[in-house]
Amino acid sequence: QVQLVESGGRLMQVGGSVRLSCAASGRTFSSHVMGWFRQAPRRELEFVAAISASGVSRYYGDSVKGRFTISRDSTNDTVYLQMDSLKPEDTAVYYCAATRSPYLKSEGKYDYWGQGTQVTVSS
């Protein structure tokens, strides 16, 4: 069992930066792929980024490549999403999720989800 709690979401200006955190509890954090998804109003859930259990491999959605960076810290069971060069279209609720599936871009393959944190980018 893995429990996830996101934090760090806030109102931001275009071009700004923010770092989201996702604290995980449970003994199996280190064996899970960790992902970030987002959902904007009236939009479907969108894959943002994922990081392998080892932390070696990272994957990004096309809309955030080059601007967002995912990382994980096994010493405190936390995964981060550094978001730079923010755009208004980054406005969404951001969710952290965990899976052991190799299909890490598919939200249906994630077993555990956090409650979400709101990021709003104002122009």
C-alpha positions as CSV (number, residue, x, y, z in Angstrom):
1,Q,0.0,0.0,0.0
2,V,1.3,3.5,-0.9
3,Q,-0.2,6.7,0.2
4,L,0.6,9.9,-1.7
5,V,0.3,13.5,-0.6
6,E,1.0,16.4,-3.0
7,S,2.0,19.9,-2.1
8,G,3.4,23.0,-3.6
9,G,0.7,24.2,-5.9
10,R,0.0,27.9,-6.0
11,L,-0.9,30.9,-8.1
12,M,2.0,31.7,-10.4
13,Q,2.9,34.3,-13.1
14,V,3.7,33.4,-16.7
15,G,7.4,32.5,-17.0
16,G,7.7,31.6,-13.3
17,S,8.8,28.4,-11.6
18,V,7.4,26.2,-9.0
19,R,8.3,22.9,-7.5
20,L,5.6,20.3,-6.6
21,S,6.3,17.6,-4.0
22,C,4.7,14.3,-3.5
23,A,5.4,12.6,-0.2
24,A,4.9,8.8,-0.2
25,S,4.3,6.5,2.7
26,G,4.6,2.8,2.6
27,R,7.4,0.4,2.4
28,T,7.3,-0.1,-1.3
29,F,8.0,3.4,-2.6
30,S,11.3,2.4,-4.0
31,S,9.9,-0.3,-6.1
32,H,7.3,1.9,-7.8
33,V,7.4,4.0,-10.9
34,M,6.2,7.5,-9.9
35,G,4.3,9.7,-12.2
36,W,2.7,13.1,-12.5
37,F,-0.6,13.8,-14.3
38,R,-2.6,16.9,-14.6
39,Q,-6.2,17.8,-15.4
40,A,-7.3,21.2,-16.6
41,P,-10.9,22.3,-16.5
42,R,-13.0,20.5,-19.1
43,R,-10.0,18.6,-20.2
44,E,-9.0,14.9,-19.9
45,L,-6.3,13.7,-17.5
46,E,-2.9,14.3,-19.2
47,F,0.4,12.5,-18.6
48,V,3.1,15.0,-17.5
49,A,6.1,13.0,-16.4
50,A,7.3,9.7,-14.9
51,I,10.4,8.4,-13.3
52,S,11.6,4.8,-13.0
53,A,11.9,3.1,-9.6
54,S,15.6,3.4,-9.8
55,G,15.4,7.1,-10.7
56,V,17.6,6.5,-13.8
57,S,14.9,6.9,-16.5
58,R,12.6,9.8,-16.9
59,Y,9.8,10.4,-19.3
60,Y,7.9,13.5,-20.2
61,G,4.8,14.6,-22.0
62,D,5.4,16.5,-25.2
63,S,3.8,19.7,-23.8
64,V,6.3,19.9,-20.9
65,K,9.5,18.6,-22.4
66,G,12.4,21.0,-21.7
67,R,10.5,22.9,-19.1
68,F,9.6,20.4,-16.4
69,T,11.9,18.0,-14.5
70,I,10.9,15.0,-12.4
71,S,13.1,13.7,-9.7
72,R,12.8,11.4,-6.7
73,D,14.5,11.2,-3.3
74,S,14.6,7.8,-1.8
75,T,15.9,9.1,1.5
76,N,12.6,10.8,2.3
77,D,10.3,8.9,-0.1
78,T,9.4,12.0,-2.1
79,V,9.0,12.7,-5.8
80,Y,9.3,16.2,-7.2
81,L,8.2,18.1,-10.3
82,Q,10.2,21.2,-11.0
83,M,8.1,23.4,-13.3
84,D,9.9,26.2,-15.2
85,S,8.9,28.7,-17.9
86,L,5.3,28.3,-16.8
87,K,2.5,29.0,-19.3
88,P,-1.2,29.7,-18.8
89,E,-1.9,26.3,-20.4
90,D,-0.1,24.6,-17.4
91,T,-3.0,25.6,-15.2
92,A,-4.4,22.4,-13.8
93,V,-4.8,20.1,-10.8
94,Y,-1.6,18.1,-10.6
95,Y,-1.7,14.5,-9.4
96,C,1.0,12.2,-8.2
97,A,0.6,8.5,-8.8
98,A,2.5,5.3,-8.3
99,T,2.6,2.1,-10.4
100,R,4.6,-1.1,-10.9
101,S,3.5,-1.3,-14.5
102,P,5.8,-0.5,-17.4
103,Y,3.0,1.4,-19.1
104,L,3.9,4.5,-17.2
105,K,2.2,7.0,-19.6
106,S,-1.2,5.3,-19.1
107,E,-3.2,6.6,-16.1
108,G,-5.2,3.4,-16.0
109,K,-2.0,1.5,-15.0
110,Y,-1.4,3.5,-11.8
111,D,-2.6,1.9,-8.6
112,Y,-2.2,4.8,-6.2
113,W,-3.1,8.4,-6.5
114,G,-2.8,11.6,-4.4
115,Q,-5.5,14.1,-3.8
116,G,-4.0,16.7,-6.2
117,T,-2.6,20.2,-5.9
118,Q,-3.8,23.2,-7.9
119,V,-1.4,25.2,-10.1
120,T,-2.7,28.3,-11.7
121,V,-0.6,30.3,-14.1
122,S,-1.8,33.9,-14.6
123,S,-0.9,36.1,-17.5
